[in-house]
Amino acid sequence: MALEIIRIPVLSDNYVWLVHEPESGETMAVDPAVAEPVLAEAKARGWTLTQIWNTHWHPDHTGGNAAIKEATGCVITGPEAESARIPTLDRKVKEGDIVKLGAVAARVLDVPAHTAGHIAFHFADDQAAFVGDTLFAMGCGRLFEGTAEQMFTNMRKLEVLGDDTRIYCAHEYTQSNGRFALTVEPDNAALIARMDQVNAMRERDEPTVPTTIALERATNPFMRAGSVEELAARRAAKDAA
């Protein structure tokens, strides 16, 4: 794997991902909610922050943009469809665009539903995808600005990235997601085993992400939903839980 990927916990349950490409020395932050911990981590590692990649406009994903840009002069890339809500953007991207960190390329995927213009970044060669608040470990994002049909399409788009693809989401929601998943599929052996592991990890205050497409295909009630209607019903039940 060419990329070095570091998890930075911020706020109550957010993760900022710091991604370093050793050959070029370039480093980017994915969805920096705040600036200081991100700048401090990069400095501690001797890395120079050159880019920020945003998946969507929510303040807990973009709140650190301006201060990091002021401190480093970095270039900020994010969703073209939400550029009016992310005033710090330098580069606006959409489905099929290619963005690079050094020599390593990622393809942009449109994954609207949580927000209207949400995107994800897929590094095919490194088998890694940064998905913001679209796909979580055993969960998916709330449908704040989109539809169940869009989220169903997103699940199909993400599951074909391949079982070994690591999914870097932006929140530590796994335990609560898993509790809900067990209400949907109480007899799912893979889910039961996973939750035992997740509960033990959280008891030790360990992070439970990244996850993988294989794990989500086996245990995620939203990826496993067989129809738009089924996903919609599950999302409504999760929202009410």
Residue pairs with C-beta under 8 A, 6 or more apart in sequence:
1 126
1 127
1 128
2 21
2 22
2 23
2 104
2 125
2 126
3 19
3 20
3 21
3 101
3 104
3 123
3 126
3 128
4 19
4 20
4 21
4 22
5 17
5 18
5 19
5 20
5 128
5 168
5 210
6 17
6 18
6 19
6 20
6 41
6 45
7 15
7 16
7 17
7 18
7 207
7 209
8 15
8 16
8 17
8 18
8 37
8 38
8 41
9 15
9 172
9 207
10 16
10 33
10 34
10 37
10 38
11 33
11 34
11 60
13 171
13 172
13 173
14 31
14 33
14 60
14 61
14 170
14 171
15 168
15 169
15 170
15 171
15 172
15 207
15 209
16 29
16 30
16 31
16 32
16 33
16 34
16 37
16 38
16 64
16 170
17 29
17 30
17 31
17 130
17 168
18 27
18 28
18 29
18 30
18 38
18 41
18 42
18 45
18 47
19 27
19 28
19 29
19 30
19 101
20 26
20 27
20 45
20 47
21 27
21 101
21 102
21 103
21 104
23 102
23 103
24 101
24 102
24 103
25 47
25 48
25 102
26 48
26 50
26 51
26 101
26 102
27 42
27 47
27 48
27 49
27 50
27 51
27 101
28 49
28 50
28 51
28 52
28 53
28 74
28 101
29 38
29 42
29 49
29 51
29 52
29 53
29 64
29 68
30 52
30 53
30 54
30 55
30 121
30 130
30 168
30 170
31 53
31 54
31 55
31 61
31 62
31 130
31 132
31 170
32 38
32 52
32 61
32 62
32 63
32 64
32 65
32 68
33 59
33 60
33 61
33 62
33 63
33 64
34 63
34 64
35 64
35 66
35 67
35 68
35 71
36 64
36 67
38 49
38 64
38 68
39 49
39 67
39 68
39 71
39 72
42 48
42 49
48 72
49 68
49 71
49 72
49 74
50 72
50 74
50 75
51 74
51 75
51 76
51 77
51 101
52 64
52 65
52 68
52 69
52 74
52 75
52 76
52 77
53 76
53 77
53 78
53 99
53 121
53 130
54 61
54 62
54 65
54 76
54 77
54 78
54 79
54 86
54 89
55 61
55 78
55 79
55 118
55 119
55 120
55 121
55 130
55 131
55 132
55 133
55 134
55 170
56 78
56 79
56 82
56 114
56 115
56 117
56 118
56 119
56 132
56 133
57 78
57 79
57 82
57 85
57 86
57 115
57 117
58 115
58 133
60 170
61 132
61 133
61 170
62 78
62 86
62 88
65 76
65 86
65 88
66 88
68 74
69 76
69 88
75 90
75 91
76 86
76 88
76 89
76 90
76 91
77 89
77 90
77 91
77 92
77 93
77 99
78 86
78 89
78 91
78 92
78 93
78 119
79 86
79 92
79 93
79 94
79 117
79 118
79 119
80 92
80 93
80 94
80 117
81 94
81 110
81 112
81 116
81 117
82 115
82 116
82 117
82 118
83 89
83 92
91 99
93 99
93 108
93 119
94 108
94 110
94 119
95 108
95 109
95 110
95 119
96 107
96 108
97 107
97 108
98 105
98 106
98 107
98 108
99 105
99 106
99 108
99 121
100 106
104 123
104 125
104 126
105 123
105 125
106 121
106 122
106 123
106 130
107 121
107 122
107 124
108 119
108 120
108 121
108 122
109 119
109 120
109 121
109 122
109 129
109 157
109 158
110 117
110 118
110 119
111 118
111 119
111 120
111 131
111 132
111 134
111 154
111 157
111 158
112 118
112 145
112 146
112 150
112 154
113 134
113 140
113 141
113 143
113 145
113 146
113 147
113 148
113 150
113 151
113 154
114 132
114 133
114 134
114 140
114 141
114 142
114 143
114 144
114 145
114 146
114 151
115 133
115 144
115 145
115 146
116 145
116 146
118 132
118 133
118 134
118 141
118 146
119 132
120 129
120 130
120 131
120 132
120 134
120 158
121 129
121 130
122 128
122 129
122 161
122 165
123 129
124 161
127 162
127 164
127 165
127 166
128 165
128 166
128 168
128 210
129 158
129 161
129 165
129 166
129 167
129 168
130 168
131 158
131 167
131 168
131 169
131 170
132 141
132 169
132 170
133 141
133 142
133 169
133 170
133 171
134 140
134 141
134 151
134 154
134 158
134 169
135 141
135 154
135 155
135 158
135 167
135 169
135 216
135 220
135 222
135 223
136 169
136 171
136 173
136 174
136 177
136 209
136 211
137 167
137 169
137 173
137 174
137 177
137 178
137 198
137 208
137 209
137 211
137 215
137 216
137 220
138 174
138 177
138 178
138 180
138 181
138 191
138 194
138 211
138 216
138 219
138 220
138 221
139 173
139 174
139 177
139 180
139 181
139 220
139 222
139 238
140 151
140 154
140 155
140 220
140 222
140 223
140 235
141 151
142 235
142 239
143 150
143 151
143 235
148 228
148 229
148 231
148 232
148 235
149 228
151 222
151 231
151 235
152 225
152 227
152 228
152 231
155 222
155 223
155 225
155 231
158 167
158 213
158 223
159 213
159 216
159 217
159 223
161 213
162 213
163 212
163 213
163 214
163 217
164 212
164 213
164 214
165 212
165 213
166 210
166 211
166 212
167 209
167 210
167 211
167 212
167 213
167 216
168 209
168 210
169 209
169 210
169 211
172 207
172 208
172 209
174 198
174 202
174 208
174 209
174 211
175 198
175 199
175 202
175 208
178 191
178 194
178 195
178 198
178 219
179 195
180 221
180 237
180 238
180 241
181 188
181 191
181 195
181 219
181 220
181 221
182 188
182 191
182 192
182 195
183 237
183 241
184 221
184 234
184 237
185 191
185 221
185 224
188 218
188 219
190 218
190 219
191 218
191 219
194 215
194 218
194 219
198 208
201 207
201 208
202 208
216 223
217 223
217 224
221 234
222 231
222 234
222 235
225 231
225 234
